Amino acid sequence: DGHIQVKWENPLEESQQAASVTTSLSRAHSNIRMTRGELSYTIPGGATKVFSILTDSCQISGEKDTREDSSIFKIKSPKVETRHAEIRYDAQFNEFELAAYQQTSINYKEVPLSVGGDIKWMKLPNNAKIILANSIIVNFKRLI
């Protein structure tokens, strides 16, 4: 009689199942501490100190910083101040940014200082050289 029979599946049930799986994966993914980036610099004597960025933000600080936190990279130099600079990863735009609280450059370009609540974020490109106090070069490598 010219008719064909097609099995009907409720698309709402299928999308609810997919949303449930996606939500479960997102929760599991957010609990994983994966390395987002890496900072490194050469200390006097030639050894290299490497710091893994495991969270969406980290601070570059001086050796006098008394805080104990895995998101703080302490540079052993009297020229680097406590809370010298900060790096954050913006997942929405998939980019890294840096804010400077003391004299800092990215690839030899001066970063404007952030004072009080006026934080000035600058894009931090992959393989950038972060220069602290015109003397300490910290290499940034993006891993995600």
C-alpha positions, 0 to 999 in steps of 0.5 A: 500500500506504499507505506513504510514502517519506521521505529520511533525513538524518543529524542528526549530520552536520548538527549537526557542520557547523553547529558547525564554521561557528559555531566559525569565526564565533566565532574571526573575531568575537573577532579584531575590535576593535570599539568597546564603549563611549566615554568623554569629558570636557571639558578646560579651555578647552572642548574634549572629549577622547574615548576609545574602549573597544576591549577588554573592560577599560580603566583611567582614570588620571591624566596622571602614568601612564607606561604606554603602553597603548591601554586606558588613558584618561589624564585631564589633571588633577592630581586624578586618580590613576594607576590611578584606576578600571577599567571592564570589559565582562562579555559573559556578562551583557552589562553594564559594571561599574566598580571604583574605586581612588580617590574615584569616583562613578557618577551622583553615587553614591559607589563603594566603594573596591577595595583589594588583591585585594578588587575591588568591581565596580559596574554602570555604566549607559549614559550614566552620569556618572563623577565622579573626585575630586569634580571631573572628570566623565567621560561613559560611552556604551555602544556594544554 
